[in-house]
């Protein structure tokens, strides 16, 4: 248990979060099976492949790339990376997310065509999956938004020069701007609190003070939600303290 000021953080090491992902095997218009292309603006994300096979397609200012995913692969990417998971056979992944799971809690913008990125209301209408809708309806919406995002993704891949990608990044930043203060608080209570606690521990150890070791705790948890329709597949979601 670590603290930052009056705030206490009891999450996973370093203020990360995990989810268990079964990547969608729905066929897409381009013939591939998989998830919804999107970007994170403040957080890095990592994949630990636990089963099956597939790939992650990425698009950055450096260009387009494909990284194969097989059991044992650990792949990660930094903010600004447009990524799309492709399922080539029962692809299963443990996802590690910065900032107490912020990538699944708001720090994500799907690669919708530009007209859907004009304002938060238009974007939300095209991407929100009502939690109380019947499962067939939630699946229909998840598939529809995936295919809509693929339209914008295809345009970004086919564009010549960096201008289209830069325009998408600007539109994405404008969409999330109103939420940055909320995200900053999540970061402050999570990753920053954990890092500052490490600094205090090192200072104490340098002074020969081991008192903090008497505060050791052990924690374990099960997913609080299983099979959620996520951006890339069905998610088993673990809790965060924030």
Phi, psi and omega per residue, in radians:
X1 nan 2.201 -3.101
X2 -2.235 2.730 -3.056
X3 -2.261 2.647 2.967
X4 -2.269 1.813 -3.037
X5 1.118 -2.241 -3.124
X6 -1.513 -0.018 -3.059
X7 -1.699 2.420 3.132
X8 -1.975 2.360 3.136
X9 -2.035 2.222 -3.116
X10 -2.202 0.398 -3.069
X11 -1.458 -2.899 -3.112
X12 -1.195 2.828 -3.080
X13 -0.923 2.353 3.070
X14 1.311 0.068 -3.111
X15 1.309 0.522 3.050
X16 -1.588 3.081 2.990
X17 -2.471 2.799 -3.133
X18 -2.230 2.651 2.914
X19 -2.483 2.753 3.121
X20 -1.868 2.215 -2.939
X21 -2.138 2.221 2.904
X22 -1.852 1.919 -2.988
X23 -1.183 2.409 3.134
X24 -0.931 2.452 3.015
X25 -1.929 0.328 3.085
X26 -1.170 2.298 3.062
X27 -1.187 2.436 3.114
X28 -1.779 2.908 3.139
X29 -0.975 -0.474 -3.141
X30 -1.536 0.077 3.092
X31 1.657 -0.314 3.109
X32 -1.405 2.782 3.062
X33 -1.965 2.430 3.109
X34 2.728 -2.725 -2.930
X35 -1.703 -2.906 -3.011
X36 -1.711 2.146 3.092
X37 -1.164 2.416 -3.122
X38 -2.805 3.098 -3.112
X39 -2.377 2.608 2.969
X40 -1.894 2.507 -3.027
X41 -1.814 -0.362 -3.090
X42 -2.214 -0.218 -2.951
X43 -2.188 2.521 2.908
X44 -1.497 2.795 -3.125
X45 -2.494 2.563 -3.136
X46 -2.302 2.599 3.078
X47 -2.011 2.291 2.963
X48 -1.988 1.912 -3.020
X49 -1.411 2.175 -3.098
X50 -1.918 -0.231 -3.134
X51 -2.968 2.764 3.098
X52 1.299 -2.797 3.122
X53 -2.666 2.775 -3.134
X54 3.030 -2.602 -3.108
X55 -2.808 2.790 2.944
X56 -2.043 2.125 3.038
X57 -1.528 2.339 -3.131
X58 -2.252 2.594 3.103
X59 -2.372 2.083 3.110
X60 -2.314 -3.116 3.070
X61 -1.089 -0.322 3.101
X62 -1.489 -0.159 3.090
X63 2.147 -2.976 -3.093
X64 -1.674 2.473 3.127
X65 -2.581 2.773 3.072
X66 -2.236 2.197 3.119
X67 -1.949 2.019 3.110
X68 -1.106 2.555 3.134
X69 -2.197 2.072 3.069
X70 -2.360 2.850 -3.137
X71 -0.916 2.300 -3.098
X72 1.728 -0.285 3.112
X73 -1.243 2.378 2.936
X74 -2.073 2.056 -3.140
X75 -2.210 2.497 3.130
X76 -2.563 2.835 -3.099
X77 -2.625 2.714 -3.039
X78 -1.740 2.959 -3.126
X79 -0.953 2.506 -3.124
X80 1.699 -0.165 -3.141
X81 -1.463 1.983 2.974
X82 -1.290 2.273 -3.076
X83 -2.396 2.530 3.129
X84 -2.401 2.156 3.080
X85 -1.496 2.354 3.099
X86 -2.049 2.228 -3.100
X87 -1.730 1.990 3.115
X88 -1.816 0.149 3.109
X89 2.638 1.657 3.011
X90 0.946 0.779 -3.092
X91 -1.269 2.146 -3.136
X92 -2.257 2.406 -2.957
X93 -2.478 2.504 2.838
X94 -1.663 2.163 -3.092
X95 -1.774 2.247 3.066
X96 -1.875 2.234 -3.047
X97 -2.213 2.409 3.064
X98 -1.170 2.805 2.915
X99 0.998 0.891 3.042
X100 0.984 0.658 3.072
X101 1.429 0.372 -3.117
X102 -0.990 -0.586 3.096
X103 -0.988 -0.582 3.092
X104 -1.619 -0.078 -3.094
X105 -1.986 0.434 3.039
X106 2.391 -0.548 -3.084
X107 -1.428 1.200 3.113
X108 -2.767 2.334 3.027
X109 -2.243 2.170 3.132
X110 -1.303 2.643 -3.087
X111 -1.433 1.001 3.110
X112 -1.225 2.771 3.016
X113 -0.984 2.678 -2.993
X114 -0.940 -0.600 -3.080
X115 -1.142 -0.360 3.123
X116 -1.547 -0.106 -3.115
X117 -1.779 0.132 -2.995
X118 -1.215 -0.571 -3.121
X119 -2.749 2.772 -3.076
X120 -1.047 -0.597 -3.104
X121 -1.178 -0.785 3.119
X122 -1.115 -0.738 3.132
X123 -1.106 -0.810 -3.111
X124 -1.086 -0.684 -3.131
X125 -1.079 -0.518 -3.104
X126 -1.565 -0.221 -2.978
X127 -2.174 -0.313 -3.034
X128 -1.321 2.326 3.046
X129 -1.880 1.914 -3.114
X130 -1.052 2.225 -3.083
X131 -1.145 -0.457 -3.075
X132 -1.661 0.085 3.118
X133 -1.313 2.654 3.053
X134 -1.043 2.656 -3.071
X135 -0.981 -0.750 3.117
X136 -1.034 -0.619 3.115
X137 -1.247 -0.683 3.094
X138 -1.111 -0.689 3.090
X139 -1.131 -0.724 3.134
X140 -1.046 -0.773 -3.129
X141 -1.160 -0.734 3.140
X142 -1.072 -0.713 3.123
X143 -1.213 -0.702 -3.119
X144 -1.133 -0.742 -3.135
X145 -1.230 -0.582 3.060
X146 -1.037 -0.830 -3.097
X147 -1.201 -0.594 3.076
X148 -1.160 -0.727 3.095
X149 -1.116 -0.563 3.110
X150 -1.161 -0.516 3.066
X151 -1.077 -0.871 3.120
X152 -1.149 -0.659 3.127
X153 -1.079 -0.772 3.131
X154 -1.065 -0.733 3.124
X155 -1.100 -0.701 3.129
X156 -1.166 -0.682 3.116
X157 -1.168 -0.620 -3.062
X158 -1.485 -0.221 -3.101
X159 -1.167 2.502 3.062
X160 -1.651 2.319 -3.131
X161 1.466 2.950 -3.044
X162 -1.486 -0.028 -2.988
X163 -1.113 -0.743 -3.095
X164 -1.133 -0.736 3.127
X165 -1.133 -0.725 3.123
X166 -1.110 -0.666 3.114
X167 -1.149 -0.701 3.090
X168 -1.107 -0.770 3.123
X169 -1.038 -0.725 3.125
X170 -1.121 -0.754 3.136
X171 -1.128 -0.709 3.124
X172 -1.119 -0.746 3.126
X173 -1.094 -0.681 3.112
X174 -1.135 -0.654 3.137
X175 -1.117 -0.724 -3.047
X176 -1.559 -0.173 -3.079
X177 -0.822 -0.812 -3.110
X178 -1.115 -0.248 -3.076
X179 -1.776 -0.019 -3.020
X180 -1.107 -0.642 3.139
X181 -1.084 -0.720 3.076
X182 -1.083 -0.754 3.130
X183 -1.135 -0.664 -3.137
X184 -1.066 -0.689 3.122
X185 -1.154 -0.683 3.088
X186 -1.087 -0.754 3.108
X187 -1.116 -0.733 -3.083
X188 -1.131 -0.697 -3.124
X189 -1.379 -0.313 -3.067
X190 -1.870 -1.609 -3.027
X191 -1.073 -0.711 -3.138
X192 -1.160 -0.756 3.124
X193 -1.062 -0.728 3.134
X194 -1.124 -0.756 3.140
X195 -1.137 -0.714 3.141
X196 -1.171 -0.603 3.083
X197 -1.110 -0.714 3.091
X198 -1.048 -0.729 3.107
X199 -1.045 -0.743 3.117
X200 -1.144 -0.697 3.131
X201 -1.093 -0.741 3.134
X202 -1.120 -0.677 3.105
X203 -1.085 -0.757 -3.139
X204 -1.139 -0.765 3.140
X205 -1.090 -0.666 3.113
X206 -1.099 -0.456 3.134
X207 -1.629 0.029 -3.128
X208 1.408 0.270 -3.095
X209 -1.716 2.014 3.141
X210 -1.932 0.336 -3.026
X211 -1.073 -0.544 -3.087
X212 -1.170 -0.343 -3.127
X213 -1.193 -0.383 3.101
X214 -1.284 -0.173 -3.135
X215 -1.659 0.214 -3.067
X216 -1.050 2.500 3.099
X217 -2.352 2.785 3.066
X218 -2.175 2.334 -3.105
X219 -2.343 2.671 3.025
X220 -2.666 2.674 3.111
X221 -2.681 2.798 3.037
X222 -1.850 2.832 3.087
X223 -1.020 2.408 3.063
X224 -1.528 -0.214 3.067
X225 -2.570 2.371 -3.133
X226 -2.121 2.405 3.061
X227 1.362 0.350 3.099
X228 -1.072 2.460 3.050
X229 -1.329 1.800 3.115
X230 -1.664 -2.936 3.132
X231 -1.284 -0.623 -3.027
X232 -1.882 -0.273 -3.092
X233 3.024 -2.913 3.096
X234 -1.457 2.254 -3.008
X235 -1.943 2.400 2.815
X236 -1.708 2.117 -2.937
X237 -1.894 2.264 3.097
X238 -1.766 2.603 -3.043
X239 -1.284 2.754 2.965
X240 -2.196 2.778 -3.095
X241 -1.388 0.037 -3.016
X242 -1.925 nan nan
